[in-house]
Amino acid sequence: MTPFIAELIGTAAMILLGGGVVANVVLNQTKGNNSGWIVITTAWAVAVFVGVSIAGPYSGAHLNCAVTLANYILNRIDLPTALSYMTAQFGGAMIGAFLVWIMYKDHFDKTEDPDAKQAVFCTAPAIKNLPINLASEIIGTFVLIFTILHFKDASLSDQSPIGLGSIGALPVTLLVWGIGLSLGGTTGYAINPARDLGPRIIHALLPLKNKAKFNSSYAWVPVIGPLLGASLAALLFLFMK
C-alpha cells in the first residue's frame, strides 16, 4: 500500500467511526441516542486507534494535517510528501463522512434538529467566542502534537512502522481520549483540519432536509487553530532539543 492510499483509507476509517458515534448519539431513534459525551470521546479514541493501525506501517499514520505540518517543520518530510498526505487526509475524511451519511440516512431523515445533523460531520463551539474558540483548538492541538513528539516509539512523528504492531497505536489513542474528556467541551476538539473541513463540505453537498448552513464565520477556526497549535508544538520541540 502506498503512503497516499494508507492516509486516505486510514483517515476514512477514522472518520467513519468518529462521525458514526456522533450520529449514534445525537440522531433520533438510534440504539445509542443520548448516550453522552463519554461515549463520543471513547469511540473517537478507538477511531484513531483503527486509523493508525491501518495506515501506520505504510505512512506513519499522520491522519491529520496538523501532524503532517509538524513533521514538515521538523524537516522529517519534504513539501511534496506533506501536500500528498494532506490531500489524502481531506479525501479520506470526505469519504468517511459520506459513508456515515449512508449508514445513518434513515436516522438523519427522522431528525429535525439541523445542528444535531451537522454535528455528525463537523464541530461547533458550545459558546461562540472566536478568540477563545481559536485558543481552545490551538491548545488542544498543541497538547496532541507536543505529546506525540515525545513518544519513545514516535510512530506518528516520522514514517517508521508502528512498534509492537497495532499495540503501538495505544499511546495516541489514550492521548486523544484524554484531550476529548479534558479539553473537548468548548469546541468539540477538532484538532485536525481535515477531520473538520472535509466532512463539513460533504454536509454542505448532501441532500439533507432542514440542514444548517456552512457556518463560514466559524469554519476557519478548526482549520487555523490546529495548524497554529501544531506549529507552536514543533517549534518548542526544536527549541528544547
N, C-alpha and C positions, 0 to 999 in steps of 0.2 A: 504494500500500500504506500502511495506517495505521501509526503507530508501534507500536501494540499488536500488530498482526499481524506486523510486522517483528521485534519482540523475540521473539514466540512462535516464528516459523519459524527465525530465526537461532539461537536457543538450542537448538531441537530439532535442527538440523543439527549444531551444535557437539557436543551430547551423543551424537548418533548416531555420529559419527566418533570422539569421545573414548572413549565406552564401547565402541565397536566394536573399537578397537585393544586395549583391555584384554581383551576377550573373545577376540580372536585370539591373544593371548599366553598367557593363563592357562587357557583351556578345553582339554579334551582333543581330540585328533585334528583340530585346525585346521591350516591351512598355516603359520601363524606361531607355533605353540606353542613356548614357552620362548625366544622371540627377544629378550627382555630389556628393561631399563629405557630404554635409549636409543630403542628403537622406540616405546615408550609415550610418552615425553616429546616425541619428534619429531611423532608423529601428533596428539597433543593440541595442539601448537602449530599444526599445519596445520588442525585442527578449529576453533581460534579464528579463523584466517585466513578460513575458509569462512563462519563465522557472522558475522564482522564485515563481510565483503564483501556478504553478503545484506542485513543489517539497516542497515548504515552510512548509506546515502543517505536512509533514512526515519526512523530513530530516533536516530542517532548510535551505534548498536550497543553498548549497555551490556552486555547478555547476562549480567549479574552484579549481584546485589543490592548488592554492595559498591561497585561503580562508581556505581550509582544513588544509594546513600546519600551517597557523597562529593559527587555533583552537587547533591543536596538541601542538604547542609551548606553548600556554596558558593553557594547561592541561585541555581543555574542552572536548576533545575526546581522546580515547586511540589509540594505534598504529593499532590494527586490524580494528577498525572503520575507521581510516584515510585511510588505504590502500584499504578498501572496497569502500569508497567514491571515491577515485582516480580511481580505476578500473572502476567503474560505469561511471564516467565522461569521461574517454577515450572511453569507449564503446559507450556511448551516442553521443559523438562528431563524432565518425566514422559513426554511423547510420544516424545522421542528415546530414552529408556531402554526404553520398550516396544518400539520398533522394533528395538533391538539384540537384545532377547529373541526376537522373531520370527525375525530373521535367523539367530541362532545357537542356535535351540531344540534342534536335534539334538545340538549340542556341549554344551549345558547338560545334556541327558539322559545324555551319556556321561561327565560329570564328577561324581565323588563328593564332592570336597572342598567343603564348604559355604562356607568362607572365600573360596576362589577364585571361586565363583559370585557371592558378594556383592560381591567386589572389582570386578566388571564395573559395578556400579551406584553404589557409594559408596566412600569412603576409610576406612581404618583405620590406627591407629598401628603402626609397626614394633615399638616398645616402649611399652606403655601406661603413661604417666606424665602424668596430666591437666594439671598445671601446665605442663610442658614442651611437651606436645602443643598446648595452647592458645597458648603463646608462639610455637610454630612457625607456626601459622596466622595469628597476628597479624603476625609479622614478614614472612612470605611475602606476605600481602595488602598490608601497608604498602609493600613494595617495588613491587608491582604498581601500586597506586593513585598513589603519590607519583611514580613514573616517568611514568605516563600523563599526570599533570597537568603535566608538564614537556615533553611532546611539543610541538614547534612547530606541527605540524598536529594539534591536540588533538581529533581526530575522535571519540574515546571520552569526552572530558570535556565535551562540550556536544552540541547537537543539529545541528551543522553537518554537511553531507555530507563524505564522505571525500575528502581531496585526492588528486590523481593517480589517481583511480579506485580500483580494488582494490589497487593498489600501496601506497596509504595505510594498508592493514591490516598491512603487513610489520613496522613497529616493534613493535606489540603482539604479533605472532606470535613475533618473536625474544625479546621480554621474557618471555613465558610459557614458551618453550623454556628460557631461561636459568634461570628460577625452578625449573622442574621438575628440571633437571640439578643445580642447586646446592643447592636448599633442599627438594626434594621427598622426600628419603629418610626423613624422620621420620614424616610423617603422610600422604604421598601428595598433598600440596599441593592441597587442595580449593579454597582461596582464593575461594570462591564458594558462598554458602549454597544457592542454587537448584540448582547443579550437584550438590550432595551430598544434600540432604534430599529433593528431588523424586524422583530415582531410588531413594533408599533406601526411600521409601514404595511405589514401584512394585515393588521387590523383595519387600517385605512382602506385597503383594497378589497376586503372581503364583503360579501353581500349580507351584512348583519343588519337586522331591523333595529331601529331606535338606538344607534350606536353613538358613542361620544366622539367629539371632534379630535383631531390630531394633537391638539394642545401644544402648538409650536412655541408658545410663550414659556413652556416648561421643558419641552423635549430636549433642549440643548444641555440641560443640567446633568442628566445621567450619561451624557457623552463627554462633555468637557470636564466634569468633576473627576471621573475615573482617570482620564488622561493626565490631569494635573496631579492627582494623588500618586499615580504610578511614576511620574517624572520626579516628584519630590522624594519618593522612596528610593528610586535608583540613584539619584544624586547624593542622598545621605549615605547610601551604601558605599558609593565610590569615595566619599569624604572620609568614611570610617576605616577604609582599607589601609 
